[in-house]
Amino acid sequence: MTTPRAPRPTPTWTFAARFRRGAFGWKSDLAIQRLDEAAAEIRAMARKDPALAADGAVRLFEKLSPAFENVDDSSGRLQAVIRDVIEQFVPLVGSVEVAPKTRQAWLDRLWQAMTDDQMPWIERLGDHWGTLCGSPEVASAWADELLPGLRSAWAPGAEGHGWYAGTVPCLSSLYAAGRHAELLVLLESPQTHDWWDCHRWGVKALLDHGHRHEALAMAERCHRQGRNSREVARACESILLDMGQRELAYRQYAFEANQANTHLGTLKALAARYPERDKARILADLVEAHPGSEGKWFAAAKSAGLLDVALELARSSPTDPRTLARAARDFASRQPAFALEAGLLALGWMARGYGYEVSAADVAMAWDACLAAGKAHGLAPERVRDQALALCDGELGAERFVRSGIRLRAGAG
């Protein structure tokens, strides 16, 4: 067995000088770049000396909050990168073999960093506290230290609505220490309010002991409470899938659990998760679940090769004209019938006033795509023009704007 050792003297980390207190202004771009560079530097060290790399990760974690105190992260981009960095290096810190005093020093430093974290930028470290402890014994010791504060906060009639800074680290430590029965008794307190932040540890403990029905019931109570609903939906879906109840998982939780940043991403995630289901049927279910937003699924249907479905969606509700025009342009030679209708729909929605700051260039792109698609489809330019002008023959401002753009472009052609 390898004897735990303290890491060698800390190297001169390039990132350390860059992460001074208040080092970054309000824009997050440079902060994200520097954080990516710091992560790459630690990864490179991990290939040579994991203990030194873990020490570097601890140093980075404790520097984040002071360095980012002035950053405006209203977009959430920086927080997402921080979350990824934490997820990346917590297993390294938790698994590397070091002397007990070294690990205790790391934990003390991280605890102080979380205590001082005002934003908060690094509160997710608490979610991983049991892992950071490195062993059940250390986790149990931390649980013992944090339990009095938690019991006091959750006592009947206690002030503060059950809030305690050490709640999640304590529950994480109890779980990592294997003290699952004690953990589940704690979670019976009404002060937990069925919050997922607390009860996910109970769900994990129940699953570890094969109690899937009880775990599902606990997770579903949290889902009804409404906090962290997507994360809870993922847990409920996963439990149901493990129980072989795929239809129930799909109908009750799949759409929320697999929601991505784009409609196409959501469709792809569901198709991968449920390969037994036809992709067109999944798309129809998604559209049905979001009434009034049919047009927003056009790009997903088009990218999935469901061209007829895409057109039907674009006909049925407002669809971004630029998206339609780009589709018409891209498919003009390959699928001219689809491209022609997509281009005409783009012009039609523009004429009805849809689209953000529609310009003459947008009208020109849609018209040029219609013309190219019509030619590939064997239609005379005059026929395409008549079809396009019929969509904007009124006197509304948007109609006149589109009509003049078509006529100008047709005359130029």
C-alpha positions as CSV (number, residue, x, y, z in Angstrom):
1,M,0.0,0.0,0.0
2,T,1.3,3.4,-0.9
3,T,2.2,5.5,2.1
4,P,0.3,8.8,2.1
5,R,2.6,11.8,1.8
6,A,2.4,15.5,1.8
7,P,2.7,17.0,-1.7
8,R,6.1,18.4,-2.6
9,P,6.6,22.2,-2.3
10,T,4.0,23.9,-4.3
11,P,5.2,25.0,-7.7
12,T,4.8,28.5,-9.0
13,W,1.4,28.3,-10.5
14,T,0.8,30.7,-13.4
15,F,-2.8,31.1,-12.5
16,A,-2.1,32.2,-8.9
17,A,-0.9,35.7,-9.9
18,R,-3.9,36.1,-12.2
19,F,-6.5,35.4,-9.5
20,R,-5.8,38.3,-7.2
21,R,-8.7,39.8,-5.2
22,G,-10.7,42.0,-7.6
23,A,-8.5,41.0,-10.5
24,F,-11.4,40.9,-13.0
25,G,-13.8,43.7,-14.1
26,W,-17.5,43.3,-14.6
27,K,-17.3,41.4,-17.9
28,S,-17.0,37.7,-17.6
29,D,-15.1,36.8,-20.8
30,L,-11.6,37.3,-19.4
31,A,-12.6,35.5,-16.2
32,I,-13.8,32.5,-18.2
33,Q,-10.6,32.5,-20.3
34,R,-8.3,32.6,-17.2
35,L,-10.3,29.9,-15.5
36,D,-10.0,27.6,-18.5
37,E,-6.3,28.3,-18.6
38,A,-6.0,27.5,-14.8
39,A,-7.8,24.2,-15.3
40,A,-5.5,23.3,-18.1
41,E,-2.5,24.0,-16.0
42,I,-3.8,21.8,-13.2
43,R,-4.7,19.0,-15.6
44,A,-1.1,19.1,-16.9
45,M,0.3,18.8,-13.4
46,A,-2.1,15.9,-12.6
47,R,-0.4,13.8,-15.3
48,K,2.9,14.2,-13.5
49,D,2.0,14.6,-9.8
50,P,-1.6,14.2,-8.7
51,A,-1.0,15.4,-5.1
52,L,0.5,18.6,-6.4
53,A,-2.3,19.0,-8.8
54,A,-4.9,18.5,-6.0
55,D,-3.1,21.1,-3.9
56,G,-3.3,23.5,-7.0
57,A,-7.0,22.8,-7.3
58,V,-7.6,23.7,-3.6
59,R,-5.6,26.9,-4.2
60,L,-7.7,27.7,-7.2
61,F,-11.0,27.1,-5.4
62,E,-10.1,29.4,-2.6
63,K,-9.0,32.2,-5.0
64,L,-12.2,32.2,-7.1
65,S,-14.6,34.2,-5.0
66,P,-12.2,37.1,-4.2
67,A,-11.0,37.3,-7.8
68,F,-14.5,37.3,-9.2
69,E,-16.1,39.7,-6.7
70,N,-16.7,42.4,-9.3
71,V,-17.8,40.2,-12.2
72,D,-21.4,40.5,-13.5
73,D,-22.5,37.0,-14.4
74,S,-26.2,37.7,-15.2
75,S,-25.8,35.3,-18.2
76,G,-24.7,32.5,-15.9
77,R,-21.8,31.6,-18.2
78,L,-19.1,32.0,-15.6
79,Q,-21.0,30.1,-12.9
80,A,-21.4,27.2,-15.4
81,V,-17.6,27.1,-16.0
82,I,-17.0,27.2,-12.3
83,R,-19.4,24.3,-11.8
84,D,-17.6,22.3,-14.5
85,V,-14.2,23.0,-12.9
86,I,-15.5,21.9,-9.5
87,E,-16.9,18.7,-11.0
88,Q,-13.6,18.1,-12.7
89,F,-11.2,18.5,-9.8
90,V,-13.3,17.4,-6.7
91,P,-12.6,13.7,-7.5
92,L,-8.9,14.4,-7.8
93,V,-8.8,16.2,-4.4
94,G,-10.9,13.5,-2.8
95,S,-9.1,10.5,-4.1
96,V,-5.4,11.5,-4.0
97,E,-3.4,9.9,-1.1
98,V,-1.9,12.5,1.1
99,A,-1.0,12.8,4.8
100,P,-3.9,13.3,7.2
101,K,-2.6,16.7,8.2
102,T,-2.5,17.8,4.5
103,R,-6.0,16.8,3.9
104,Q,-7.2,18.5,7.0
105,A,-5.4,21.7,6.0
106,W,-7.1,21.5,2.6
107,L,-10.5,21.1,4.2
108,D,-9.9,23.9,6.6
109,R,-8.8,26.2,3.7
110,L,-11.9,25.3,1.6
111,W,-14.2,25.7,4.5
112,Q,-12.9,29.2,5.1
113,A,-13.2,30.0,1.4
114,M,-16.9,28.9,1.5
115,T,-17.5,30.9,4.6
116,D,-16.1,34.0,3.0
117,D,-17.9,33.3,-0.3
118,Q,-20.4,36.2,-0.7
119,M,-21.6,35.8,-4.3
120,P,-21.7,32.8,-3.8
121,W,-19.4,31.4,-6.5
122,I,-18.2,28.1,-4.8
123,E,-21.1,27.0,-2.7
124,R,-21.3,23.8,-4.8
125,L,-18.2,22.6,-3.0
126,G,-20.5,21.9,-0.1
127,D,-22.3,19.4,-2.3
128,H,-19.1,17.4,-2.6
129,W,-17.9,17.8,1.0
130,G,-18.1,14.1,1.7
131,T,-16.0,13.4,-1.4
132,L,-13.4,16.0,-0.5
133,C,-13.0,14.4,2.9
134,G,-11.3,11.5,1.2
135,S,-12.4,8.7,3.5
136,P,-15.4,7.6,5.6
137,E,-13.5,8.3,8.8
138,V,-12.7,11.9,7.9
139,A,-16.3,12.4,6.6
140,S,-17.7,11.1,9.9
141,A,-15.5,13.5,11.9
142,W,-16.8,16.4,9.9
143,A,-20.4,15.2,10.3
144,D,-19.9,15.1,14.0
145,E,-18.6,18.7,13.9
146,L,-21.5,20.0,11.8
147,L,-24.4,18.0,13.3
148,P,-24.9,20.2,16.4
149,G,-25.5,23.3,14.3
150,L,-27.8,21.4,11.9
151,R,-29.9,19.9,14.8
152,S,-30.2,23.3,16.3
153,A,-31.4,24.9,13.1
154,W,-33.9,22.1,12.5
155,A,-35.2,22.0,16.1
156,P,-39.0,22.8,16.5
157,G,-39.5,26.5,16.8
158,A,-36.0,27.4,15.8
159,E,-35.5,30.8,14.1
160,G,-34.2,31.1,10.6
161,H,-36.6,28.7,8.8
162,G,-34.2,25.9,9.1
163,W,-31.3,27.6,7.4
164,Y,-27.8,26.6,8.4
165,A,-24.6,27.2,6.4
166,G,-23.4,23.7,7.1
167,T,-26.5,21.8,6.1
168,V,-25.4,20.4,2.8
169,P,-21.8,19.7,3.8
170,C,-23.1,17.9,6.9
171,L,-25.6,15.7,4.9
172,S,-22.9,15.0,2.3
173,S,-20.5,13.9,5.0
174,L,-23.1,11.7,6.7
175,Y,-23.7,10.0,3.3
176,A,-20.0,9.6,2.6
177,A,-19.5,8.2,6.1
178,G,-22.1,5.5,5.5
179,R,-24.3,6.8,8.3
180,H,-27.4,6.4,6.2
181,A,-29.9,5.5,9.0
182,E,-28.9,8.6,10.9
183,L,-29.2,10.7,7.7
184,L,-32.7,9.4,7.0
185,V,-33.9,10.2,10.5
186,L,-32.6,13.7,10.2
187,L,-34.5,14.2,6.9
188,E,-37.8,13.5,8.7
189,S,-37.6,17.0,10.1
190,P,-40.3,19.4,8.7
191,Q,-37.6,22.0,8.5
192,T,-36.3,20.4,5.3
193,H,-39.5,21.6,3.5
194,D,-38.9,18.7,1.1
195,W,-36.0,20.7,-0.4
196,W,-34.0,18.6,-2.9
197,D,-30.8,20.1,-1.6
198,C,-31.4,18.1,1.5
199,H,-33.4,15.1,0.4
200,R,-31.2,14.1,-2.5
201,W,-28.9,12.6,0.1
202,G,-31.7,10.5,1.4
203,V,-32.6,9.4,-2.1
204,K,-29.0,8.3,-2.7
205,A,-28.9,6.4,0.6
206,L,-32.2,4.6,-0.1
207,L,-31.0,3.7,-3.6
208,D,-27.7,2.3,-2.1
209,H,-29.8,-0.1,0.0
210,G,-32.1,-1.1,-2.9
211,H,-35.2,0.8,-1.7
212,R,-36.1,2.2,-5.1
213,H,-39.9,2.8,-4.4
214,E,-39.1,4.7,-1.2
215,A,-36.4,6.7,-3.1
216,L,-38.8,7.6,-5.9
217,A,-41.5,8.7,-3.4
218,M,-39.0,11.0,-1.7
219,A,-37.8,12.5,-5.0
220,E,-41.4,13.0,-6.2
221,R,-42.3,14.9,-3.0
222,C,-39.3,17.2,-3.8
223,H,-40.5,17.6,-7.4
224,R,-43.9,18.7,-6.3
225,Q,-42.2,21.3,-4.1
226,G,-40.8,23.0,-7.2
227,R,-37.2,23.8,-6.4
228,N,-34.4,22.3,-8.6
229,S,-37.2,20.8,-10.6
230,R,-35.1,19.7,-13.6
231,E,-32.5,18.0,-11.5
232,V,-35.2,16.3,-9.5
233,A,-36.9,15.2,-12.7
234,R,-33.7,13.6,-13.9
235,A,-33.5,11.7,-10.6
236,C,-37.1,10.5,-10.9
237,E,-36.6,9.5,-14.5
238,S,-33.5,7.6,-13.7
239,I,-35.2,5.6,-10.9
240,L,-38.1,4.8,-13.1
241,L,-35.8,3.6,-15.9
242,D,-33.9,1.4,-13.5
243,M,-37.2,-0.1,-12.4
244,G,-38.0,-0.9,-16.0
245,Q,-40.9,1.6,-16.2
246,R,-39.8,3.4,-19.4
247,E,-43.3,4.5,-20.5
248,L,-44.0,6.2,-17.1
249,A,-40.5,7.7,-17.1
250,Y,-41.1,9.2,-20.6
251,R,-44.6,10.5,-19.9
252,Q,-43.9,12.0,-16.5
253,Y,-40.3,13.2,-16.4
254,A,-38.5,12.8,-19.7
255,F,-39.2,16.2,-21.3
256,E,-38.1,18.2,-18.3
257,A,-35.2,15.9,-17.4
258,N,-33.7,16.1,-20.9
259,Q,-34.4,19.7,-21.7
260,A,-31.4,21.2,-23.5
261,N,-30.4,24.7,-24.5
262,T,-32.0,24.3,-27.9
263,H,-35.1,22.5,-29.2
264,L,-32.9,20.4,-31.4
265,G,-30.7,19.5,-28.4
266,T,-33.8,18.4,-26.5
267,L,-35.0,16.2,-29.4
268,K,-31.6,14.6,-29.7
269,A,-31.3,13.9,-26.0
270,L,-34.7,12.3,-25.9
271,A,-34.0,10.2,-29.0
272,A,-30.8,9.0,-27.5
273,R,-32.5,8.2,-24.1
274,Y,-35.4,6.4,-25.7
275,P,-34.1,4.8,-28.9
276,E,-37.2,2.5,-29.1
277,R,-39.3,5.6,-29.9
278,D,-39.7,7.0,-33.4
279,K,-38.1,10.4,-33.6
280,A,-41.1,11.9,-35.4
281,R,-43.3,10.7,-32.5
282,I,-41.0,12.2,-29.9
283,L,-41.1,15.5,-31.8
284,A,-44.9,15.4,-32.0
285,D,-45.1,14.8,-28.2
286,L,-42.8,17.7,-27.6
287,V,-44.9,20.0,-29.8
288,E,-48.0,18.8,-28.0
289,A,-46.4,19.6,-24.6
290,H,-45.7,23.2,-25.7
291,P,-49.0,24.4,-27.3
292,G,-48.7,27.7,-29.2
293,S,-44.9,27.2,-29.8
294,E,-45.1,24.9,-32.8
295,G,-43.0,27.2,-35.0
296,K,-40.1,27.1,-32.6
297,W,-39.7,23.4,-33.3
298,F,-39.1,24.0,-37.0
299,A,-35.3,24.0,-36.9
300,A,-35.3,20.8,-34.8
301,A,-37.6,19.0,-37.2
302,K,-35.6,20.3,-40.2
303,S,-32.3,19.2,-38.7
304,A,-33.8,15.8,-37.9
305,G,-34.7,15.3,-41.5
306,L,-38.4,15.6,-40.9
307,L,-39.0,18.2,-43.6
308,D,-42.7,17.7,-44.1
309,V,-43.2,18.0,-40.3
310,A,-41.0,21.1,-40.2
311,L,-43.2,22.9,-42.8
312,E,-46.4,21.9,-41.0
313,L,-45.0,23.4,-37.8
314,A,-43.9,26.6,-39.6
315,R,-47.4,27.0,-41.1
316,S,-49.2,26.5,-37.8
317,S,-47.6,29.2,-35.7
318,P,-45.1,32.1,-36.0
319,T,-41.6,31.0,-36.9
320,D,-38.5,33.0,-37.0
321,P,-38.2,34.3,-40.6
322,R,-34.4,34.3,-40.6
323,T,-34.4,30.6,-39.6
324,L,-36.9,29.8,-42.5
325,A,-34.8,31.9,-45.0
326,R,-31.6,30.1,-44.1
327,A,-33.3,26.8,-44.4
328,A,-34.6,27.8,-47.8
329,R,-31.1,28.9,-48.9
330,D,-29.4,25.8,-47.6
331,F,-31.9,23.4,-49.2
332,A,-32.6,25.2,-52.5
333,S,-30.7,22.7,-54.7
334,R,-31.1,19.5,-52.6
335,Q,-34.8,19.8,-51.7
336,P,-36.2,22.6,-53.8
337,A,-39.9,21.9,-53.0
338,F,-39.1,22.2,-49.3
339,A,-36.9,25.2,-49.8
340,L,-39.4,27.1,-51.9
341,E,-42.1,26.7,-49.3
342,A,-39.7,27.6,-46.4
343,G,-38.7,30.8,-48.3
344,L,-42.3,31.7,-49.0
345,L,-43.2,31.1,-45.3
346,A,-40.3,33.4,-44.3
347,L,-41.6,36.2,-46.5
348,G,-45.2,35.6,-45.3
349,W,-44.2,35.8,-41.6
350,M,-42.2,39.0,-42.3
351,A,-45.2,40.5,-44.0
352,R,-47.3,39.8,-40.9
353,G,-44.8,41.6,-38.7
354,Y,-42.9,38.7,-37.2
355,G,-39.1,38.7,-36.8
356,Y,-36.8,40.9,-34.8
357,E,-35.6,44.0,-36.7
358,V,-36.2,42.6,-40.1
359,S,-34.1,44.3,-42.7
360,A,-34.0,44.6,-46.5
361,A,-31.2,42.0,-46.4
362,D,-33.4,39.5,-44.7
363,V,-36.1,40.0,-47.4
364,A,-33.5,39.6,-50.1
365,M,-32.1,36.4,-48.6
366,A,-35.6,34.8,-48.5
367,W,-36.5,36.0,-52.0
368,D,-33.2,34.8,-53.5
369,A,-33.7,31.4,-51.9
370,C,-37.2,31.2,-53.3
371,L,-35.9,32.1,-56.7
372,A,-33.2,29.5,-56.6
373,A,-35.5,26.8,-55.3
374,G,-38.1,27.6,-57.9
375,K,-35.5,27.3,-60.6
376,A,-34.4,24.0,-59.3
377,H,-38.0,22.9,-59.1
378,G,-38.7,23.9,-62.7
379,L,-40.8,27.0,-62.0
380,A,-40.6,30.2,-63.9
381,P,-39.4,33.3,-61.9
382,E,-42.7,35.1,-62.7
383,R,-44.7,32.3,-61.0
384,V,-42.4,32.4,-57.9
385,R,-42.7,36.2,-57.8
386,D,-46.5,36.1,-58.0
387,Q,-46.7,33.6,-55.2
388,A,-44.4,35.8,-53.1
389,L,-46.3,39.0,-53.8
390,A,-49.6,37.3,-52.9
391,L,-48.3,37.0,-49.4
392,C,-47.8,40.7,-48.9
393,D,-50.6,42.4,-51.0
394,G,-52.1,44.4,-48.1
395,E,-51.3,47.9,-46.9
396,L,-49.8,47.2,-43.5
397,G,-46.3,48.6,-43.1
398,A,-44.7,45.2,-42.9
399,E,-46.5,44.1,-46.1
400,R,-45.4,47.2,-48.0
401,F,-41.8,46.7,-46.8
402,V,-41.6,43.1,-47.9
403,R,-43.4,43.9,-51.2
404,S,-41.0,46.6,-52.1
405,G,-38.0,44.4,-51.2
406,I,-39.3,41.7,-53.5
407,R,-40.0,44.1,-56.4
408,L,-36.6,45.7,-56.0
409,R,-34.8,42.4,-56.0
410,A,-36.9,41.0,-58.8
411,G,-36.2,44.1,-60.9
412,A,-32.5,43.8,-60.1
413,G,-32.6,40.2,-61.3
